[in-house]
Amino acid sequence: MAGLQHFRRPDAEVKEGQVTVFGLDERVPVPLNITHKPLAITFHAFHEGKVIVVDATLKEEQASEGDLVIALNNSGETCALYKSSGCPVSAIDVVNKTSLALRKVQEINGIIGKALEADLAKRAKQNRGVEASAENDR
């Protein structure tokens, strides 16, 4: 998600059925229009679901008895929910894990936001602030 938010594409224009893609010297690249920023949080169960590990390492994943993946955006909207085989998960557990996943998603999106702001400030110091702002005279 950080890579998508950081990415800038060449600006383009459609006039009378003709598409014009502008070079870097003609227009500043523009960011992608991202309205939702969902992130997936994975829960792995151990000891018949009594112990839960959030975003386990590869070895922990391989040793787990089951998993649950919840993807949410910053507003708490559920974008995806995936439960593979393994120990069962009750509806109450899903609700509780969704609350925890939302806190993690908001925390991670905050970290991403700070990193993107720092990159924007770094570009501005390098006289690339105009490029980073992605604003064009149109």
Kinemage of the C-alpha trace (Angstrom):
@kinemage 1
@onewidth
@group {chain A} dominant
@subgroup {mainchain}
@vectorlist {calphas} color= white
{ca met a 1} P 0.000 0.000 0.000
{ca ala a 2} L 2.886 2.360 0.749
{ca gly a 3} L 4.302 1.748 -2.712
{ca leu a 4} L 0.987 2.542 -4.375
{ca gln a 5} L 0.615 5.765 -2.379
{ca his a 6} L 4.193 6.781 -3.178
{ca phe a 7} L 3.948 6.012 -6.909
{ca arg a 8} L 3.443 8.859 -9.404
{ca arg a 9} L 2.219 8.153 -12.923
{ca pro a 10} L 2.695 10.328 -16.009
{ca asp a 11} L -0.148 12.781 -16.444
{ca ala a 12} L -2.487 12.111 -19.364
{ca glu a 13} L -5.277 13.907 -21.168
{ca val a 14} L -8.060 12.745 -23.483
{ca lys a 15} L -9.335 15.219 -26.090
{ca glu a 16} L -11.625 14.288 -28.933
{ca gly a 17} L -10.818 10.606 -28.558
{ca gln a 18} L -7.053 11.196 -28.615
{ca val a 19} L -4.970 10.257 -25.596
{ca thr a 20} L -1.918 12.360 -24.816
{ca val a 21} L 0.564 11.110 -22.211
{ca phe a 22} L 2.787 13.929 -20.989
{ca gly a 23} L 6.482 13.499 -20.311
{ca leu a 24} L 8.239 14.569 -17.125
{ca asp a 25} L 9.390 17.781 -18.770
{ca glu a 26} L 5.826 18.719 -19.774
{ca arg a 27} L 3.824 17.957 -16.633
{ca val a 28} L 4.530 16.798 -13.130
{ca pro a 29} L 3.579 13.134 -12.538
{ca val a 30} L 0.385 12.638 -10.534
{ca pro a 31} L -0.427 10.232 -7.702
{ca leu a 32} L -2.871 7.384 -8.067
{ca asn a 33} L -6.415 8.171 -6.934
{ca ile a 34} L -6.666 5.866 -3.912
{ca thr a 35} L -9.866 6.244 -1.926
{ca his a 36} L -9.487 3.212 0.354
{ca lys a 37} L -6.265 2.064 1.927
{ca pro a 38} L -7.001 -1.459 3.125
{ca leu a 39} L -4.391 -3.480 4.923
{ca ala a 40} L -4.576 -7.168 5.800
{ca ile a 41} L -3.918 -8.350 9.342
{ca thr a 42} L -3.352 -12.065 9.864
{ca phe a 43} L -4.131 -13.970 13.057
{ca his a 44} L -2.591 -17.415 13.602
{ca ala a 45} L -3.975 -19.790 16.242
{ca phe a 46} L -2.028 -22.107 18.516
{ca his a 47} L -3.061 -24.520 21.308
{ca glu a 48} L -6.592 -25.029 19.974
{ca gly a 49} L -7.137 -21.304 19.497
{ca lys a 50} L -6.152 -20.301 23.038
{ca val a 51} L -3.022 -18.473 21.850
{ca ile a 52} L -3.223 -16.017 18.954
{ca val a 53} L -0.264 -14.466 17.135
{ca val a 54} L -0.792 -11.362 15.002
{ca asp a 55} L 1.171 -11.212 11.723
{ca ala a 56} L 3.246 -14.280 12.472
{ca thr a 57} L 6.665 -15.059 11.060
{ca leu a 58} L 7.020 -17.757 8.402
{ca lys a 59} L 8.004 -20.407 10.987
{ca glu a 60} L 5.075 -19.437 13.219
{ca glu a 61} L 2.716 -19.651 10.239
{ca gln a 62} L 3.977 -23.140 9.418
{ca ala a 63} L 3.439 -24.299 12.998
{ca ser a 64} L 0.020 -22.703 13.475
{ca glu a 65} L -3.214 -24.648 13.763
{ca gly a 66} L -5.222 -22.186 11.694
{ca asp a 67} L -5.404 -18.624 10.502
{ca leu a 68} L -7.796 -15.758 9.943
{ca val a 69} L -7.052 -12.810 7.645
{ca ile a 70} L -8.993 -9.564 8.079
{ca ala a 71} L -8.486 -6.647 5.668
{ca leu a 72} L -9.810 -3.273 6.804
{ca asn a 73} L -9.446 0.331 5.768
{ca asn a 74} L -8.818 3.214 8.195
{ca ser a 75} L -12.570 3.788 8.621
{ca gly a 76} L -13.076 0.265 9.911
{ca glu a 77} L -14.839 -1.012 6.817
{ca thr a 78} L -14.157 -4.689 6.260
{ca cys a 79} L -12.688 -5.174 2.798
{ca ala a 80} L -11.960 -8.896 3.055
{ca leu a 81} L -12.238 -11.750 5.512
{ca tyr a 82} L -10.577 -15.099 4.898
{ca lys a 83} L -10.605 -18.189 7.101
{ca ser a 84} L -8.739 -21.223 5.869
{ca ser a 85} L -8.821 -24.675 7.381
{ca gly a 86} L -7.802 -25.227 10.959
{ca cys a 87} L -9.321 -24.585 14.338
{ca pro a 88} L -12.772 -22.948 14.271
{ca val a 89} L -13.344 -19.267 15.049
{ca ser a 90} L -16.538 -18.073 16.704
{ca ala a 91} L -18.453 -14.966 15.622
{ca ile a 92} L -17.447 -13.217 18.872
{ca asp a 93} L -13.788 -14.004 18.168
{ca val a 94} L -14.128 -12.517 14.673
{ca val a 95} L -15.619 -9.320 16.125
{ca asn a 96} L -12.858 -9.069 18.757
{ca lys a 97} L -10.138 -9.729 16.207
{ca thr a 98} L -11.665 -7.178 13.845
{ca ser a 99} L -11.384 -4.538 16.580
{ca leu a 100} L -7.735 -5.423 17.132
{ca ala a 101} L -7.120 -5.483 13.373
{ca leu a 102} L -8.591 -1.968 13.051
{ca arg a 103} L -6.180 -0.630 15.673
{ca lys a 104} L -3.257 -2.275 13.850
{ca val a 105} L -4.427 -0.951 10.452
{ca gln a 106} L -4.708 2.592 11.813
{ca glu a 107} L -1.271 2.287 13.414
{ca ile a 108} L 0.347 0.976 10.220
{ca asn a 109} L -1.401 3.556 8.011
{ca gly a 110} L -0.112 6.243 10.407
{ca ile a 111} L 3.435 4.948 9.976
{ca ile a 112} L 2.999 4.900 6.198
{ca gly a 113} L 1.617 8.455 6.256
{ca lys a 114} L 4.587 9.733 8.279
{ca ala a 115} L 7.037 8.013 5.932
{ca leu a 116} L 5.349 9.554 2.885
{ca glu a 117} L 5.400 13.009 4.518
{ca ala a 118} L 9.111 12.583 5.307
{ca asp a 119} L 9.763 11.610 1.695
{ca leu a 120} L 7.851 14.662 0.478
{ca ala a 121} L 9.941 16.895 2.766
{ca lys a 122} L 13.137 15.226 1.517
{ca arg a 123} L 12.115 15.827 -2.101
{ca ala a 124} L 11.350 19.469 -1.293
{ca lys a 125} L 14.856 19.908 0.145
{ca gln a 126} L 16.309 18.471 -3.059
{ca asn a 127} L 14.346 21.024 -5.114
{ca arg a 128} L 12.019 18.264 -6.222
{ca gly a 129} L 9.135 19.569 -4.161
{ca val a 130} L 7.200 20.583 -7.261
{ca glu a 131} L 7.458 17.043 -8.580
{ca ala a 132} L 6.435 15.553 -5.255
{ca ser a 133} L 3.376 17.789 -4.880
{ca ala a 134} L 1.915 16.474 -8.159
{ca glu a 135} L 0.103 19.729 -8.831
{ca asn a 136} L -0.026 20.978 -12.399
{ca asp a 137} L -1.234 24.145 -14.099
{ca arg a 138} L -4.181 22.960 -16.164
